[in-house]
Amino acid sequence: MLNKMTAKEARDNFTDLIGSVYYGKKPVAVERKGRIFAIVINPDEYQNLKRAAMARFFEIVDDIQKSNKGKNAAKALKDVTLEVEQIRNKRYAESG
């Protein structure tokens, strides 16, 4: 379960907030007007997320390169552009 606190509580108890996130290794959602405004996470968790995102990025690049092996540059550019557009559309639909 995600711990939550208001922005005022986070501001008033900042030292406790960062200590609990760092040592407790549990993220905290900071809310403002009832909506999540920020998520404070442990630096190790941040690095894990960053590594996972980079690994996924390179998986996608490898897939694109394999699917375009032996194709001419114009065709490869078209395929890459299409793939990027599909990913953007998916992310847009998920965020809306």
Secondary structure, DSSP 8 states (H G I E B T S, - for coil): --EEEEHHHHHHTHHHHHHHHHHH---EEEEETTEEEEEE--HHHHHHHHHHHHHHHHHHHHHHHHHTTT--HHHHHHHHHHHHHHHHHHHHHHH-
